[in-house]
Amino acid sequence: MPLVVQVAYPISDGSETTALGGEAREFLNHRTHTLKQQYSTYGFLDWAAVFLPCIAWLRKYNVRRNLIVRTSDLLLSLYSLQFMHRALGLACALADRAMQ
């Protein structure tokens, strides 16, 4: 025998009856107000960092300490690029060979 669950939705007929209860509406109003206060001070780079998180990281990155003094970041980035290009070269060679 199948399990039947009945769900009753409030009907909005212009009165105060809506799908949100009093606590939920109060929470949403508070959250909306808090977000408006938080985001009202955002500049262009802050908004860009919301959609591209690497921008937030680049703003905090200390070039002198991490890239110039300790060359580990530079060397590791070149090392990872080398692996990527090696795989790309193999893929292109295999594709070229398959076309012949």
C-alpha positions as MATLAB code, in Angstrom:
seq = 'MPLVVQVAYPISDGSETTALGGEAREFLNHRTHTLKQQYSTYGFLDWAAVFLPCIAWLRKYNVRRNLIVRTSDLLLSLYSLQFMHRALGLACALADRAMQ';
ca = [
       0.000    0.000    0.000;
       1.569    3.335   -1.037;
       2.327    5.988    1.517;
       0.233    9.107    0.974;
       1.283   12.399    2.493;
      -1.178   15.245    2.405;
       0.285   18.740    2.382;
      -1.899   21.747    2.957;
      -0.649   25.071    1.584;
      -2.056   28.347    2.885;
      -3.956   30.259    0.269;
      -3.265   33.951   -0.151;
      -6.534   35.784   -0.741;
      -5.248   39.253    0.001;
      -5.286   38.755    3.744;
      -2.273   38.262    5.986;
      -2.234   34.492    5.387;
       0.885   33.633    3.368;
       3.203   30.675    2.980;
       5.675   32.159    5.481;
       4.927   32.113    9.168;
       5.720   34.979   11.511;
       9.120   33.636   12.621;
      10.250   32.879    9.074;
       9.203   36.313    7.851;
      11.001   37.968   10.768;
      14.158   35.953   10.038;
      14.092   36.862    6.334;
      13.540   40.542    7.095;
      16.457   40.529    9.555;
      18.712   38.656    7.104;
      17.817   41.017    4.264;
      18.541   44.048    6.418;
      21.890   42.576    7.546;
      22.965   41.784    3.974;
      21.992   45.250    2.755;
      24.131   46.811    5.482;
      27.058   44.514    4.737;
      27.023   44.958    0.960;
      26.297   48.687    0.954;
      29.978   49.382    1.714;
      31.321   47.126   -1.076;
      33.417   48.727   -3.788;
      34.185   47.418   -7.263;
      36.987   45.069   -6.177;
      34.894   43.717   -3.306;
      32.078   42.809   -5.698;
      34.561   41.347   -8.167;
      35.966   39.184   -5.354;
      32.477   37.837   -4.636;
      32.295   36.388   -8.149;
      36.024   35.695   -8.678;
      37.565   34.558   -5.371;
      41.104   34.715   -6.793;
      40.825   38.526   -6.699;
      40.454   38.434   -2.908;
      43.530   36.206   -2.708;
      45.571   38.452   -5.002;
      44.707   41.522   -2.920;
      46.204   39.850    0.170;
      49.220   38.267   -1.578;
      52.563   39.673   -0.451;
      54.690   39.700   -3.614;
      57.941   40.744   -1.944;
      57.815   38.076    0.757;
      56.368   35.154   -1.203;
      57.517   35.615   -4.785;
      60.835   37.457   -4.641;
      62.482   36.524   -1.329;
      61.248   32.941   -1.216;
      61.248   31.698   -4.788;
      59.223   28.606   -3.889;
      55.979   30.040   -5.309;
      57.654   30.902   -8.585;
      59.407   27.565   -8.912;
      56.302   25.555   -8.039;
      54.197   27.489  -10.518;
      56.715   26.787  -13.289;
      56.814   23.139  -12.256;
      53.034   22.789  -12.462;
      52.934   24.618  -15.816;
      55.533   22.187  -17.140;
      53.308   19.222  -16.279;
      50.294   20.861  -17.881;
      52.158   21.627  -21.106;
      53.655   18.151  -21.225;
      50.179   16.603  -21.077;
      48.903   19.085  -23.664;
      51.795   18.265  -25.990;
      51.125   14.539  -25.719;
      47.430   15.042  -26.408;
      48.140   17.163  -29.479;
      50.694   14.635  -30.764;
      48.223   11.783  -30.361;
      45.469   13.767  -32.043;
      47.762   14.675  -34.936;
      48.810   11.047  -35.332;
      45.202    9.878  -35.324;
      44.357   12.345  -38.111;
      47.031   10.908  -40.463;
];
